Amino acid sequence: MSKVNKITKIGIDCYKLEDLTGSQRAGVGRHLYKLLEEISKRPQLAKEFKFYLYFKGRVPSSIPFLANSIFVPKVAKLPFFLPFFRPSFNIYFHIALPLFALKDRIDVTFFASFMLPALFITKSIVLLTNDIYYEYKWGSLPKKYKIAYRLFSNWAARRATQITTQTNASCDEVSKYFKIPREKISVAPLGVDSQEYAPVGEVVKKDYILYVGQAFSRRHLRETLLAFERIAPEFSSLEFVVVGVDKYNPPIIAKLIEDINKRLENRIIWKQGVGDEELKKLYQEAKLFTYISSSEAMGLPPLEALAAGTTPIVADTPTTREIFGSKAYFVKNPNKVENIATILHQALKNDAERRRIIEGRQEVLEKYTWDRHAELMLQLFRKTAQ
């Protein structure tokens, strides 16, 4: 009698996929989208896995690969809620989702949002990062989010079966900050869509510096804008394009840009969001890209800029040194405006160095693919389920 292989059931908290489409899909939503997309491309996995995808309010119809038979999308809500009523996140996350995982006999559940539900008792994998620690400890998040992350990311550190993070440098910091043995943490770097952002044919660079990303205080957009103001008189046609929402608490970016534009005659352009094609064009045509973050587990925008043929300027941290090697400009102590201004000036003046960085970018980009990320996560699912 032939042996029947057991199908491993993997649960995934997919709440962050519900209301995000196209260029709005960033952070955790982007991560989950790309991971599931890669899994959907591997038909052989159907003999080994079934993925139960849990949503809070609805299964998004805009994601085509959710129809793949390897996925079981579900809205996790308690039976006494009416079909049209969307329960709170806390009810979904801390009560309904753990109950569904038990009912569906899930072998391992993956949580990419840095927290573990309070009532979760079965096997789990939780993504933890150094920047989530930074945000609840020193960042500008609203108080209710700081409390939630402090409670339930530390709960994950103690109670999750396995922790995953995105770089070796982040692994070291997560181990230190959350007091987790390093052997409990696996590293699965994210990917970058290099071919999607790579220029087709020759691109004519335009005279602007680009920033893309949610403007948390740790990413030093304020200091970068002030640094731009310092160097702007020497570069009379240079502009600064900002794409992203203001996450300072309280918000400061609109007023800061308004004030600087009065002094510089409107040389800063702020767009809170753009479409995919416009973003790609902005990446490709920028002279420089800035993403000067004091704390990131990885940070995809500077890698996307590099793939698009634009030199990134990043903060000098163990993570950025691990990722970029010599293929970026690095700012030490980005709290000081003059430090950023100095690096901006150096990068703008040195065409040969920018060319060297771009010509060698494949050395960096080949290490960060979604195919590799998916393979590492599948290995982690197998290991944790055993």
N, C-alpha and C positions, 0 to 999 in steps of 0.2 A: 504494500500500500504506500503510495507516494506521500511524502511529507508536504503539508500545506504551509507556506510561509505566512506568518502573522503580519498583517498590515499595521504599521505604526501610525497612531493617530497623533497629529501635532495640532495643538490649538494656537491661534494667533489673535491677539487683541488688535483689531483693525479699526477701532474708533476713529483714529486720525485720518483715515481714508474717506470718510463719509462726505465731507463737504468741500473737498479740495479737488480742483481739476486744473490741468495744464500748468501754466506758470505759477499758479497758486500753490502747487504741490511742493512743499519744501520741508526740511527738517525730518521729523519722524514719518510724516506722510510720504515724502519722497523715498525714504529708506524702505518702507514697507512695499510701496508700489514696485520699486525696482527688484526687490527680493522675490516677490510673488511673480512678477513678469518673467524672471529667469527660471523659476521653478516650472512655470507653465510651458517653457520651451523644451522640457526634458520629459518626453512621454514615458521613458523607462522607469521613472520614479513611481508611476502608478502601481507597479508591482510591489512597492515597498512602503509607500506613504499614502495617507489621506490627510489633507489639511483642512481643519475646521476654522473658518474665519468668522470671528465674532464682531458684530457691529452693535452700536447703541440704539440707533433710531431707524436706519434703513440700509439696505444693500445698494451701493451706488451703481446705477445702470450705465454710467459713462466709462466703466473699466471693462473692456471687452474680454480680457482673459479670465475674468471671474467665472465665465461659463464653462471653463475647462473642468472636466469630470474629476480631476484630482482635488478640486476645491469643494468644500461644503460651506457656503456662506450662510450665516444665521444672524438674525436680530435677537440678541440676548436680553429678554425682558421677562419680568415675572408675570404669571398668568392673570393677576388681578388688575393689570394695567390695560386700559382699552386700547384697541389696535391703533387708533390715531394719536394716542397720547405718548409723548416722548419722555421717559423718566429722566431723572437727574443723572449726571455723570457718576455721582457717588453710589447711587443705587445700582446702576449698570456695572460699575467697576468692582465694587466691594462685595456685592451680594449676588446679582444675577450671573455675572461671568463665572465666579467660582462654582455656582450651582450647575451651570451648563457644562462646565468642564467635568464635573463629577458625573452628571447624567449621561454625557456622551462618552464616558470612559476614556478620556484623553490621556495619552501617555506622558506628554510634555507640553506645556504651554509657554509660548514666547511673548514677552512683554517688551516692546521697544520704547516705551514712554517713561523709562527710568524709575518705575514704581511697581511694587507688588501689592495686590489687594490684601486687605487686612485679614480676610477670612479664607485665603487661598491655602489649601492643605496638600494638593497633589504636586507632582514634579513641575519645576518651573525654570525658565531661563530669563534673566532680566538684563537689559542693556543699562549699564551705568557708565557715566562719563565724569571727567574732572570738571567740565564746565557746568554740570547741573549742581555739583557741590559749590562751585564758585557763586552761582546765582542765588542759592538759598542762604549762603553765608554772607556774601558781600554785594550781590548784584542788585538790580533795580526792579525786580519782579514785584507785583502787588503782594501784600502781606499774606493773603489767603493762599497764593501759589507757593510762596516760600514755606509756609507751614506744612502744606501738603507734601512738597518735595522733601522737606526735612524729615517728616515722619515716615513716609512710605518708600523713599529711596534707602533710608537706613534700615527699614524693615526688610527690604529686598536684600540688602547686604548681609543681614543675619539669617534670613529664612529661605532665600532662593536656593534651588539645587545647584545652579551654575550661574555665574556672572559672565557677561561678554562686554567687550569694549572695542575701540576702533584702531588704536595704535599702541605700540609698546610703551611709549612715553605716557599715554593715558592710563595704561595698565599699572604702571608704577605709581601714578598719583592716586588712582582709584584704590589700590591696595593700601596706600598710606592714609588717605583721608577717611575711607570707610572701614579701615581696620579689617581688611579681608586678606586671607592667605593668598599669595600670588598664584598658587596652583589651582585655586578655585576660579580664576579669571582666564577666559580665552580671548584671543585677539582676532577680530575679523574686520579688516579695513573695508571701508565703503568703496564704491566704484565711481568713476567719472565717465560720462558718455563722450569719449574723445572724438570719435568719428562724427558725432552730432555737432560738436562745436568747431571742429577743424575747418579752416577756410578752404573753399573750393576756388582755385585760381588765386590770382594776386589780389591782395586787399590793400587799399590805400588807407593808411593810418590818418586819423583826424586828431586835432589838437585838443584832446580832453583826457582827464584822469577819471576813472570809473570806480565807484563803490557799489557793491550789490550785497544785500543781506539785511536782516532785521537789525535795527540799530540799538542793540543792547549797549550799555555803558562800557562793558568789557571790550567792545570792538572799537572803541576810541574814534568814533566818527566825529565827535565834537572837536577833539584835538587835531584830527586830520583836516577838517575844514579850516581851522585856525592856522594850521601849517600851510595850507594852500594859500590863504590870504597873505602870509608872509612872503611867499616866493612869487606870487602873481605879478607884482610889478616888473620883474625881470623877464617874464614870459607873457607878453602883452596879449596874445591871442588864445592863451590856454584857458580852458573851461574845466569845471568839475561837475560830473554827472553822478547823482545819487539815486539809487533804486532801492527802495525798501521803506518799511514803516518805522516810525519812531517808537522805540521801546524804552526810552529813558523814563524815569518816574520821579518827578513829573516830566511830561514831554518838553523838549527844549529845541529840537532841530528846526522847526518852522521859524521860530523867532531868530535863531542864530543865522540861518540862511538869509532871512530878510535883512538882518543887520549887515551881514557881510556883503550882500548884493548891493546895498546902498553905497557902501564904500568902494566896491569894485565894479559898479555899473553892470549888474546882472550877469555875472560869469559863473554862477552856480545854478544848475538845473536839478530839480528834485521831482522824481516820479515815484509814487508809492507802490506802483506795480506796472509791469509791462507784459506783453504777450511773448510767447516763446521765440518767434522769429525776430522781434525787435531786440529781445535780450541777447540772442545770438549775434546780431549785428553790432550791438553795443560792445559786447566782449571783443569781437574781432577788430573793430576799428579804433578802440581805445589805445592811447599811447602807453598808459600805465594802469594797473589795477591795484587798488588798496583794500586790504582786509586785515587791519592791524589789531588782532584780538589777543588779549592777555591770556585767555584760557579757552581752548577748543579741544574736543576729543579728536577732531580731524578738520572739519571745515571744508566743504566742497567748492565754494565760489572761487578761491584762488587757483584751484586745480582746473576748474572749467575755463578760467581766463587763460591759463597756461596752454590748455588744449586749443584754445581759440587763437593762439599766437600772440598773446599779450603778457608782458612781464609783470609778475605779482610782487607787491610789497607787503610783507607780513611782519608780525611781531617776532622777536627773537626768543623762541621758547623751545624746550626739548621736542615738542610735537612737530613744529615747523621745520626744525633741523632734521628730524627723522624723515619727514615727507619729502622735502625739497632739496636736501643736500646743499649744493651750490647753485641751484636753479631758481633763485629768488633774491630779492633784496630784503634785508632783515633790519628791524628797528629795535634797538635796546631801549628799555624803559619808555614805553610809548605814552606814559602819563605826561611827559615833557613835550610840549609843542615843538620846541626847537629841535629835538631829536628827529621827529617826523619830517620837519621842514628840511633838515640836512639831507636825509635819505631821498626825499622827493627831488631835491635839487641835483644830487649826484646821479640819480637814475635818468632824469631828463637830459642831462648833459652828456651822458655816456652811451652813445648809439651802439658802439661796438660791444659793450657789456650786455645791453639788452638783446642784441642779436645773438650773442653766445648763449644766453639763457634759453632763448626760443629755439635755436638750432639743436640744443641738447635736451629738449623737453621730453622726448620719448623715454629717456632713461628714468624719468619720474613716472610718467603716465602708464607705462606698461605694468607697473606694480599695483595699479588701482583700477580694477575692472569689476563690473557687477557679476560677471561669470565666476571670478575668483571668490568674491564675497559669498555668493550663493553656495559654492562648493564648501567653503569653510563653515557656513551655517548648517548645511546638511550633515557634515561630519559631527558638529556639536549636537544636533538633534539625535543622531544615532547614539552617540556616546551617552547622552543624558538619559535616553529612554531605556538603556540596557539595565 
